[in-house]
């Protein structure tokens, strides 16, 4: 059977590509914010508020947030599947992995909603 290597149906390649794309978005965001701080002679609350509440920066911050969440989820999922195994945890491995992944997903959802609230309600 031949499968499409670039399909995004939960494969190792799709995770690899998604992590690389999310890393590039996060790097671009960090460079953009760092460039703002370097280009400003004085940075006060008003300047920061004006910068981060502009529509392009809110959109870019949202993209960076989703990139961070995707990057974090892939990393945490990989850790859970690599290290929470029967070899280490015995028969309870499946339950432990489920609890771990549920806690990770819950934390990511809470942090994402919190950050979206901050980004769009400054």
WOSUL-V256043 format. One record per pair of residues at least 12 apart in sequence whose C-alpha atoms are under 6 Angstrom apart, sorted by the first residue. I is the first residue (numbers start at 1). J is the second residue. Records with the same first field share a line. If there is no record, write none. Layout:
I=J, J
This chain:
19=71
22=67
26=64
84=97
